[in-house]
């Protein structure tokens, strides 16, 4: 199905569609991350209605544990928005140049840093702010591990593409 769409409309038009989809997905991702934190702290109920207890709302938002899990989510959101930049370059007709390779590096490194932050830094900071410091707690789950692996793979594809591009430039 995807091949027939690309054949009918062209790769540039498909890249433009993916660019807009990436922007929408990034905004949706940010909203879901913030709403998930708000639900976890009781700021909204399961029907997404605000609970209007002013003191609890202020103390929850001022609590560092509200913001710490959003650090890795910020890395993931940056990766999604950089995918939009990557597909914008492709939709503009840019070939596999150094700027495309740079965008692949940025996407891959943001996914990997998001994994590192979620697995190691966030559990450390949460324990530190709670006052129950455990030096060896690791917060690896499947989604973050998958994002980290995909990030490393994209980074590797960018490095291979950079080497291939350098070899092609030497030949020409």
Buried (B, 14 or more C-beta within 10 A) or exposed (E): EEEEEBEEEEEBEBBBBBBEBBBEBBEEBBEEBBEBBBEEBEBBEEEEEEEEEEEEBEEBEEEEBBEBBBBBBBBBBBBBBBBBBBBBBBBEEBEBEEEBBBBBBBBBBBBBBBBBBBBBBBBBBBBEBEEEEEEEEEBEEEEBEEBBEBBBEBBEBBBEBBEEBEEEEEEE
